[in-house]
Amino acid sequence: MQQARSYSSSHSWRSLAVILTAFAVAPAIARAQQMNGALGVALTVLPPVRTQAIELRAFRVDRDGIARLEMTAPVASAVSLLVMATIASSGDGFVPVAQAPVLIEATHHRDSVGTLPASRTSRRPRLSYRVDLGRPAVGSGSHDATVRITYLIVAGT
């Protein structure tokens, strides 16, 4: 029984020595890894971009309840924009589904107010989405569905 205790205590002393050595060496290693310096950063705050009315250009529902929506972009700007959207529908319990981001190139034809002239609205960029409206029950006729689209628009890309 005595041998087991001496082995245990000698093992403990060795472990303690290793731990103390590690603590003594660690600060020297940490000091060697310190860095000093500066990083220049520039920030440009852009004015808000006015949104425009969205025009539905195409709408088609397949037999499986998947709708394809094509609409004009909610914005047109003199700078490029990154448009991110989530879509939720009553067919899936209004669970938001993130869509792939879309880059909208800058438009340069503007009137003095900063909006597109009426003749140019047909040339606005178009966005296309697929939405699950839910498969209709067998034998049922038409059914109503609600679609919610939420946009996040980042300017200056």
Beta strands, then each sheet from edge to edge (+ up, - down):
strand 1: 56-61
strand 2: 66-72
strand 3: 81-89
strand 4: 97-98
strand 5: 102-104
strand 6: 126-132
strand 7: 147-155
sheet 1: 1+ 2- 6+
sheet 2: 4+ 3- 5+
sheet 3: 4+ 3- 7+
end
